[in-house]
Amino acid sequence: MPSEQEPMTRGWFGTGCYNRLWGGWATYQFVPPNSLPPVPKSEGPDGFAWLRTAPEPEAALGPMGARDFESRLDAMTAEANQLGLEVPPALRAFVLDPSLHGKVPTSTCCYLSLSAKLIPLPDEKTPGRLLRFLNDQQCCLLWYLHLLPNGEHKVVCASPEWKKGDVHGATLDDRIKKLHGLVVCADGLEEFVRRFWVENWIWFDEHKGRELTGEPKDYVDDLITRFSRVELSSCA
């Protein structure tokens, strides 16, 4: 539940179309935080060290076409500094290095995409700014970094309401009338990437009939013990 310290709901949008794990066939399923197993925390200065040694996925996360991510990151970093915020170095490392984001599978054809500028939150009372970095293929869900005044960040997910009519020359963010249902889904980018990785890896193994091993198997085993307590809602 939202609180005065954290005004957004916490949870996770798990990859749907996986009835055994989530009990539903929607594209995404909302999972409450107490139903999620923990993911391993990275040790050392490189939060993606585990990802560098991960196997190659069948369908990898990547940019949708050519994108000048570096110049956008430079501009948003400067904008954030003027506002007393910080764009985490982990974002730059992840989106600019294909050997990292190219190791992350996606069963719903998500792709990396950066907002052109920092975005105020829908609730003006909530401090900080949003930086979009990941889109669902059909943009039914969008993922953002929530840059906080204390220099930290969280990953939040939202469902966009689009403006009517053709907004000529507008960016994707300009075409959004309002973001609905913001959910805090991770306390940092590394945590988000790890859970996204393991859940999508599970999806491919299950649908290809492969035996789960290692971290994906541990994750499913933990989830199955929690399954009777999971109350899910869907986002098609």
Disulfide bonds with the S-S distance in Angstrom:
none
